[in-house]
Amino acid sequence: MFENLSDKLDRAFKVLKGQGTITEINVAETMKEIRKALLDADVNYKTAKTFTDEVKQKALGQNVLTAISPGQLLTKIMNDELAALMGGTTSDISLSANPTIILIAGLNGAGKTTFTGKLANYLKTQKNKKVLLVADDVYRPAAIEQLQVLGKQIDVPVYANLESKDPIAIAREGIAQAKQNHNNVVIIDTAGRLSIDEAMMVEIENVKAAVNPHEILFVVDAMTGQDAVNTAKVFNDRLDFTGVVLTKLDGDTRGGAALSIKSVVNKPIKFIGTGEKMEALDVFHPDRMASRILGMGDVISLVERAQQQFDEKEAAELQKKIRKNKFDFNDFYSQIQQIKKMGNMKDLMGMIPGVGKMMKDVEVDDNAFKAIEAIIQSMTPYEKSNPDSINQSRRTRIANGSGTNLTEVNRLIKQFEDMRKVMKQMSNPAAMASLMRRLPR
């Protein structure tokens, strides 16, 4: 995400590279490039100008410490100001009411129904909430069926009334069922609507008045850039929503919506969608996003995603197996499944400081694990548990059974053996100390 913007900002900072001091001239030149980069990213003009004026004012006159360069100082100021521009602090969803009623609104095609499923999954798995989804889109063909499929996928019930075309009645019925079944969160998925369609806008205003939601989340496609911001303003004037959700942030987005929307509507971005999977939803952290835009990674989010997928008890058991050199292909396969749940590989790599820039022109195939999975699945239970038993004839059979070739099977087994040796060494403090002593200094 934000590859083009990050690249242009990086080039803008090079104006100050090698400069001993920050002056009005070199800062003005840098700000000109930064403003151009923001406008190219479809950031609102007024927002871009105000932002660069603010950064310039803070940069001028600051003493550059001997330990840092002017470019590094400006990067720090930019990081702080970008975070402030996007809201400054994290704004999570309010769940104090019982049941908490959340109304989902937005344009056609913005990804509301998919987000509704993701939000239900997030609240169930991360907040331990008992969620009910309400299918309140009575216009789009298959909208109800889509929500039911998502509900089944994440094991969350869906209330639907196929006989009714009245969204107000359906919303009320859904809330009544939630109270009856002791659901503590109700998420109402409404129909997509255009802001110029007065009848549809009045309808969602009436739904809001009827159910009195505790949260109204406006879902917007981040790839639509400045149009998304303009639409958000119109919807906010009518609904006074409590937060914004940016979807499709993993696409070829220029970043304008994320950078402009808070300053235009004065409502926080609460969530961002970063992929198709139900787990591909993140709470929006302005400071972390600012770091990613400036190419400094986001290690905290990477660790949090890992913690969500890796079970502590399972990790402790795995540690014991590694110490005893019992790590096998069953464990390896399990680790692959957990990594896949964390999100797409390029997005994960972008969270590692410095790696994002290195990977900007590299295509990372999310199907990279498919051949490895096929090879492991073609092994017998005995072979998976006893990797050392896989001789040449077994390797040939595994290659034939997995649709790969002998070279690929041999490569995987060699990589697995090397990885097992390293893991064994890392689990042994004495061996680790010996290894560190042998490293060149």
Buried (B, 14 or more C-beta within 10 A) or exposed (E): BBBBBBBBBBEBBEBBEEBEEBBEEBBEBBBEBBBBBBBBBBBBEEBBBEBBEBBBEBBEEBEBEEEEBBBBBBBBBBBBBBBBBBBBEBBEBEBEBEBBBBBBBBBEEBBBBBBBBBBBBBBBEEEEBBBBBBBBBBBBEEBBEBBBEBBEEBEBBBBBBEEEEBBBEBBBBBBEBBBEEEBBBBBBBBBBBEBEEEEBBEBBEEBBEBBEBBBBBBBBBBBBBBBBBBBBBBBBEBBEBBBBBBBBBBEEBBBBBBBBBBBBBEBBBBBBBBBEBBBBBBBBBBBBBBBBBBBBBBEEBBEBBBEBBBEEEEEEEBEEBBEEEBBBBBBBBEBBEBBBBBBBBBBBBBBBBEBBBEBBEEEEEBEEBEBBBBBBEBBBEEBBBBBEEBEEEBBEBBBEBBEBEEEBBBBBBEEBEEEBEEBBBEBBEEEEEEEEEEEEE
